[in-house]
Amino acid sequence: MALDPTQHADWEIAEDAETRMKTVYQLADELGLEKEELLPHGHHVGKIDFKRALKRLEDKPDGKYIDVTAITPTPLGEGKSTTTIGLIQGLGKRGKSVVGAIRQPSGGPTMNIKGSAAGCGLSQCIPLTPFSLGLTGDINAIMNAHNLAMVALTSRMQHEANYDDEKLAKRNLKRLDIDPERVEMKWILDFCAQALRNIIIGIGGKMDGFEMKSGFAIAVSSEIMAILAVANDLKDMRQKMAKIVLAYDKSGQPVTTADLEVDGAMTAWMVEALNPNLMQTIEGQPVFVHAGPFANIAIGQSSIVADRLGLKLGDYHVTESGFGADIGFEKFWNLKCRFSGNHPNAAVVVATIRALKCHGGAPVPVPGHPLPDEYTGENVGWVEAGAASNLKHIINVVKKAGINPVVCINAFYTDTDAEIAAVRRIAEAAGARVALSRHWEKGGDGALELADAVVDACNEPNNFKFLYELSTPLRERIDLIAREVYGADGVDYTEEALSKAKAMEADPEIAKLGTCMVKTHLSLSDDPNVKGAPKGWRLQIRDILTYKGAGFVVPIAGNIKLMPGTCSDPAYRRVDVDVETGKVKGLF
């Protein structure tokens, strides 16, 4: 009997469920995996040799493909991962063969304010502790591979500063003449460390490195994480790794990992990380955990290889895109589906009464502070205002992709019947199926209406289409995304961003790359304080990065940072270990 989520913390519910969970061997056997395809990491977590499994299953038809996205969230998050797990459980309760894919949490939010993204209540991915604290080491491998590239770059700059061409030649090195003002890559760390955003490195003597400005970004924003998400196999990963642009030389030519002869060693760190991780819901359905979060500053998708496995192993495969549909779903739609060739049968849009009230005029909730009273008392007017703007806009975004949307009302026990009825009425009028789901409170039994709606949506034909073609010039693409997805009137560029955009459009190799936007997740606009579906505004692009290895360019909108900050009351203050049993407590 599961614990009551209204009476117990998420970690307590997870710990209780873990006493009844399946071994990874049982899980793999029920999935139909062969013994050699499972790579155990203890008794309850494993990796899958995806190459071996996909080769064996290549002639098996794919199952139905469902993406889970959301309306624009509050700073508290609206339970998208929870809904993903809940839908998997609901489909399982209906007797469907179902597999899920979610993203591995970052240590930044896990130890900060947002939690580990394992789900909540009775819809969680377990075991919670390994899920939250490094899992099988994928993010650590990404940090090592990424920072090795920075070691190669900065040591080369030091040697070129200290040696003439003759001495470089004796060391079998060619002068790359790297421009210290045009180093594109930063170091990475998987915590929210705002003090490291901007640093000076190389202080000391000539043996202490090359002195210059540098900085840190959070690990999951690394291009290598993006490569993990979109690589089709090891050969593809190796080729992508060689194309990463670290800096530019003084004549304006790119300096790549291949130029520094570090691409092979970087790939060596990533060989095991390319295999998806196998875990389970608290009701025992299989879940692949692979690639990383933060669709606001990264691609934010579960991996292509995890989805391909799920599509072969289940009749239904549920995958997750980060944050709201304006950023996570847009990247799923125009990047991931383009790279993989897999197109969804349906998309779930997660909506909460809380977020709709926020978009409709209620005070914005602040993480770490008590929820304002406005969110526990009935206010149909705020719900209607938020649904008529943000929710209706998001439904239209999904429909532009030619996908059948299912709005999931992720119900809290404080929501009233009148508020729920208002959401249902507005969403149905906008052309979406609507399902009320109480998976947080009741697990799979609470998600049956959602499961039925998704099955119905999957059985209808859709007309999937991309928003843009790769032949569309970069600035036209950005304008399309701004107008059609965000609802902007157009796009403005800083002088630096405009110069970069023109140069990218003139480069035939870069011009054909995809477009991965960096923008706040808290608003459809580039201002996190603007709610609803704002009108009369223009998207501000302040910089554009080149992720040539991953296969896209990265326009950066507004003032968003690639290294988040840690709050004044972070989660790590409540995480501890029982020294007698070794069990971790306080994770959420």
N, C-alpha and C positions, 0 to 999 in steps of 0.2 A: 504494500500500500504506500503510494507516494505521499510525501509530506505536503502540507497545505502551504501554498506560496504566500498566502496572506499572513501566515504565522511564522514563517521561517525564511532565513536569508538564502540567496541563490547557492552559496557555497555549501550550506547545510543540506539543501535539496540534492545537489550534485553528489555530495559525500554519501548520502543515504542511498541514492540510485546506484552508485558505484559498487555497493555490496551485492547487487543483483545483475550487474552488467555481464555481457557475453565476453568470452576471451576473444582475442583478435583472430585466433585460429578458427573458432566457430563462426565468427563474422565473415571471414574470407570464404569458408566452406559454403555458407548460405548464399554468398554472392556468386558462387560458381567459379571461384578462382582455383587454379591448381596450386599444389604445394610449393612449387618452384617460383611462383609468381608473388608469393607473400614474403616480405622481408621484415620479420618481427623486430620491434623495439620494445622488449618487455612483453608482458602478457596481454595488454589491452590496447596497444598502439602498434601500428606497423606501417611500412612503406610498401608500395606495389611496384613491381617491375613492369611498368606500363608498356614498354616496348614488346616484351614477351607476351603479355596479355593481349595487347591490341593485334599482334600478329596472329594469334590463335583465333581471335574473334572477328577478323576483318570481313568475313562474309556474313556475319550476323547483322540483321537490320537494326538501325538505330531506334531507340525509344523516343517518346515525346519529350520535347525540350522546353523547359519553363524557366524564365528569368524572373527574379524577385527584385523589385526596385521600390521606390517610395516617393511620397510627396516631400517637399522641402521640410526638413526636420527642425525641431527646436534644438537648443544646445544639449538637451538631455538624450537625444536619439529617440526614434519612434518604434524600435523593436523589429527592425528588418531582419536581422539574423535570427531573432526569436521566431518571427513569422516563417522564415525559411525552414527552420527546424520543425515548427508546428505543422506546416504544410506537408513535410515529409512524413511526419507522424500520422497526420490525417489520412493521407493516401495509403499509408500502411494499414490503418484501421479499416479502410475500405477494401483491403485484400490486394492492393496493387503492388507489383514489384517496383520499388522506388529506390533511387539512389540520390544523394545530395552532394553538393560541392559548396563549401564556404571558404572564406579566406582566413589565413592564420593571423591572429592578433599581433599587434606591435606592443613591445614593452613600454612604449611611450604612454599611450592611453591606459594600459593595464595598471601601471604604477602611478597614474596621474588622476584622471577624473571620470573617464568614460567607461572603464572596465575592459574586460578581455574579449567581448564580442562572442561569447560561447552560447548566447541566448540567455533567457531568464525564466524564472518560475518553473513550470513543468515542460518547457520546450527548450532543452539545453543539449549541447554536445559534450560528451564526457569521454574520458576522465578529465575533470576541470583543471587540475594542477599542471599536468604536462601540456595541455592545450594552451594554458596561459603563460607558462614559464619556459619558452624556448622550443617546446615540442621535440622534434628530431634534429634540430639544429639548422634548419633551412635559412633563417634570418642571419644566424651566425656565419654561415657559409657566404651569404651575400655580403655581409660586412667585410669578411676577409678578402673576398674577390675584389670588391670595390676599393677598399683601402690599399690593397696591393697595387692597384693601378695608380693611386695617388703617390705611393712610395716610389713607383717606377718613374713617374713624372717629375716629382720634386728632387729625387736623387740625380736624375739626368740633368735637370736645370743646374744643380750644384756642380756637377762634374764639368758641364760646358762652361760654367763661369770660372772654374779653376784651371782648366786645361786648354791649351791651344789645339789646333786641328791635328798637329803631328802626334801629340800625346793621346788625343782621342782615338786616332787611327790605330795606335799601338794597342789600345784596349778594344779594338774592333767596333768602335762607335763612330757614327756619322753625326755631324752637328745638325741638330734639329732646329736650333735658333728659336726656341719657344718664347713667345711674348708673355712676360709675367702679368701684363695688364689684360690678357685674354685667356686666362685659365678658366674654363667653363665648369669644371667639376670641383666639388667640395668633398671633404671627408664625411663619413657617416657614422652615426651612433643611434642605437635603437631606444633612446630615451628623449623626452621633451626637454632639451637642454638649451634654453635661450641664451645662456651666457657664452655659448660656443658658436652662435650664428656668424659672428665676425671676429676673426682673430688675426694675429700676426705670427707667422711661423719663421723658422730659420734664425731666430735671435741668438747671437753668440759669435763665434769665429767662423772662418770659412769651412771648417770641418763640421759645422752644425747645421748645414743645409743652406738653401737659398732663401734669403729674407724677402718676404712678400706678404701681402694680404691674402687671407684664406678664410675658411669657415667650415661649419658642419651643417649638414641636413639630416633629417631623420632617416633611418635605414630603409624604411619601406618606400621612400620616394626615389630610391636609387634606380638608375636605368637598368641595373642588373635584375632588380625585382620585376621590372616591366618585361625584361627578356624572359624571365622564368614564367611569367604569365602567358606570353604569346608564343614561346618556342614550341615547335611541333615535335622535335626529337633532339638528341644530343648533337647530331651533325648541324642542325639548324641553329642550335644554341652556340656552337663553336663558331659558325660563320657570323652570327650576330655579334658575338663578343669581340671579334676582330674589328668591327666597324665603329665601336664607341669612340666618340670625339671627346678628348680630354681638354684640349686647348687649341690655340691657333699660333702659327709661327709669325714672325715679324713681317712676312709678305702676305699674310692673310690666309694661308693654306691650313687646313685642319691637321692636327696631330692626333693620331689614333692610337689605340692600344696595340695595334699591329706594328705601328711605327716604333713603339717602345719594346716590342717583342715580349709583351707581358700577357697577351691574350690567351695563349695556351695555358699558362699557369693559373690564370683567373678561371678558366673553364674547369681545370682540375679541381678547384675548390667546390665546383657546382655539380659535379657528376651525380652524387647521391641526392642532392637537393631536387633534382629534376623529377625524381620519383614521387608521386603524390602520397600523402599520409592518409591512413585509414583509421577512422574513429567511429563513433556511433551516437545516436540520440539516446536519451534516457529511456526510450521505449525499444531500443535495440535495432533501429534501422541504420544501414551503413551511410557514413558521411566521409567524403574526401575533403581534407583540409590542405589547401595548397595555394601559394602566392599570397599577396598581402592587401591590406586595406588602404584607406585614404584616397578615394576617387577625387577628392578636391585638389590634391597635389600629386597624384600618381594615376595610373590606369585603373587601379582599384577593383580588379576582377579576379575571381577564382580562375585557375589556369585552364588553358585549352586542353592540355593532356588529361586533366582531371575530368573535364566535361566529356571528352571522347570516351574515356573509360566508363563513365556513368551512363552514357547513351548506349553503349554496348552491353552493359551488365544489367540494366533495368529497363522496364517498359516505360517508366517515367524518370526523368532526370531533372532535378531542381537545382539551379545555380543561382549565385548571388552577385549583384552589382553594388558598388559602394554608394552610400548616401542617397540623395534624391535623384529622380529621373533626369534632371537637367545636366547632371555630370556623370553619375554612374551608368545609368541606362544609355545615355548618349554615346559613351565610350564602348559599352557592350555592343550597341547597334552599329556604329560606324567604324570601330577599330577591331574589337574581338571577333565579331561575326565575319568581318572581311578577311581577317587573318586565318580563321579556322575553316571557313566555308560552311559552318553550321548555322542554321537559322531557326529561331524559336517558334514554337507552336502557340505560345501564350506568354503574357507578362502579367505578373501580380504587382499592383501598386498598393503599398502599405500606407494606410492613413489612420491617424488617431484623432480622437476628439480633442485631445490636448493640443496637437499641432494646429488643427483647424481653428481652435479658439485663438491661438497665438497669431495666426495669419489674419484672423478676423477682428483683432483689436485688443485682445487680452494682454496683460503685462508679460514680457518675455521672461520665462523661467531661467533662473541662474543656477548652474550646477554647484552643488555643495550647500545650497541654501534651501530652506523649506519651500515647497511648492506654493505659490500664491493661492489664496482661497478661491479666486476666480475659476480655478481649474477643477475644483471639487463640487462647485454649485452649478446648477443647470443654467445655461445661457444659449438658447437656440439661435439667437441673433448672431452672436459671434461665430458659431459653428457654420451657419448659412453663409456668412460673409467670407469666411476662410475657404469653404468648399466651392463657392461660386467663383473664387479667384484662383487660388493655388491648385486645388484638386482638379478643377475643370481644365486648367492649363496643362497639368501633367497628363491627364487622360488624352488630351489632344496631341501631346508630344508622342506618346506611345502609338496612337493611331496613325501618326504621320509615317511611322516605320512600317505600317501595314500589319501590325500585330494586334491580336484580340486582347484588350485589357480586362483584367479582373481586379476590381477595387476590393481590397481586404480591409474591413474595419477592424483594426487590432484593438479589441475592446478592453478597457480598464473597468474594474468593478464600480468605479464612481460615475461612469457614463450613464446617461439616462435614456429611456426609450425614445423620447422626443428628439434628443440630439442625434441618436443613431438613425432615426427615421429621416431626419433632414439630410444627412449624408447620403443615405440610400436614394432618396428622391433626386437629388442634384446629380449624383454620379450616373444613375440610370438615364436621366435626361441628356447627359453628355455622351451616351452611347456605350457605357461600360456595364459589364456584369458586376454585381455587388454581393459580397458575402460577409456576414458577421462571423468573427472568429474569436473564441475565448481559449486559445491554446495556452496562454500564460497561466491561466487558472486551472484548466482541465486537460492540458496536453492534447493528444490526438483526438480524443473524444470531443474536445471543444473546437476542433478544426474540420469537422465533417462537412459543414456547409461550404467552407472554402475549398476542400478537396473536390467536392462535387462540381462546383463552379469551374474549377480549373480543368477537370476532365472534360466538361462540356465545351469549354473554350478550345481545348486541344483538338476536339473532334470537328471543329469548324475549319474550313480553308481560310488561309490568310494570304496577304499579298505583300510579303516582305520586300522592302526596297531601302537602299541607302539614301541618306540625306544629300550626299555629294559623291561625285566620282573623283578618283585620284588625279584625273586630268584637270579638275577645277583648280584655278590658281589659289594660292594660300589665302590671300586676303578675302577672296570671294567666299572661301570655305568658312573662315572665321565670321564673316558677315552673315552667312547662312545660319550658322549655329547660334549667333547672337540674336538674330531676328526670329528664326523659326523655333528655337528651343528655349531661349531665355526670355523672349518677348521684347528685346531692345529695339530702338529705332535705328541703330547703326553702331559703328565702331570707331573709336579714336585711338591713336597711337602716340606714344612718346617718340621723340626724335630717334632714340636708339632703337626702339622696337620697329619703327618704320624702315630704318636703314637695313636692319636685319631681314625684315620681310621681303624687301626688294631684292636683296642679295640671294635669299633662298629661292625666290621665284625665278631668278636668272640661272640658278644651278640646276641642270636637268636631273641630277641624281637626288637632290634634296626636294625638288619641286614635286616629286611623285610620292613622297612620304605621307603618312596619315597625319591627323591633327588631334593632339591630346591636350585639351584645355585645362588650365589650372585656375580655379575660381572658388570663392567661398561656397560652402555647402549650406550655409544658413539663410541664403536668399537666392531667388532667381537672378537677381542683379549681382554686381560685383561689390555691393555694400552689404555686409552681414546684418545691418540694422533695418534694412528695408524688407518688409514682409508682404505676403499676398502675391499678386501677379502685377508688379508695378508697370506703369505706362510712362512714356515721355522721358526715357533715359537712354544713355549710350554707354556701351561697354568700353572700358578703358584698358588698353593693352600696354603694359609697361616694359615688357621684355619678351623675347622668344628664344627658347633653348632648342638645341638639336640633339635628339636621341636617335642618332642614325642607326645604332645597333638594334634598338627595339623596333624601329621602323616608323617613327613619327617625329614631328616637331611639336614643341610645347609652348604655346602662347600663355603668358602669365597675366592674369587680369587683376586689377585692384591692388590692394596692399597685402595680399596673402603671403605667408612665410612658408618656406620649405622645411623649417625647423620650428615646430610648435613650442610653446612654453609650458612649464609646470606651474600649477595653481598654488595658492597659499594653503590649501587643505587637501593634499594629494592622497590617493588611495593607499600608497605604501605605508602610511601611518597606521593603517588598520590590518596590514598583512603580517602574519607571524607564523611560527612553527611550534607544534607540540613536540617538545624535546624528548618525550618518552616514546611517541609513536612515529615521529618524523612527518606527520601530516601537516599540510599547509592549511591555514584558515584565513578567512577574511577576503579571499578573492571574490570578484563579482563580474 
